[in-house]
Amino acid sequence: MTAPTIRPVQAGDAAELATLLNAIIARGGTTAWETPFTPDHLRDSYLIGPTVHCCFVAERDGELLGFQTLGKQDFLPPEIGDIATFARVGGTQSGVGSALFAATKARARELGLAAINATIRADNAGGLAFYSRMGFIDHEVVPAVPLKDGTPVDRIRKRFAL
């Protein structure tokens, strides 16, 4: 299998990426997001909006395989970006996340950020393992954040020093 091509997101990617993310949300159990995204909301909030430092997509043979966004969050100081990574359902363990992280990390350094934060549901073993493999270290636990149905799930915050 050929390595994916990594490129900056484009506004026109929003519809396909919303479909990709909404499939992850519908499957459940990994992302903290529980409400589906419209393409416009995803584009403005996480792809190219004013709170986005950068966003990259991975593609192969014209198909978008995943994306990684780095943005600003109110709970973080301005020198720390907040990362989120999403790979097409069935596409994990294919090198997409690590290829995306290489691009995101380089851009974060260019922007002069000091660190990258990742907040992962404690029950998302794959996400926790991914960020640990990328070199993130445990930083903080946010206990018992309720899901829409009221189920409490801890959030693990990991940091990557730039």
Buried (B, 14 or more C-beta within 10 A) or exposed (E): EEEBEBEEBEEEBBEBBBBBBBBBBEEEEBBBBEEBBEBEBBBBBBBBBEEBBBBBBBBBEEEBBBBBBBBBEEEBEEEBBBBBBBBBEEBBEBBBBEBBBEBBBEBBEEEEBBBBBBBBBBBBEBBBEBBBEBEBEEBEEEEEBEEEEEEEBEBBBBBBEB
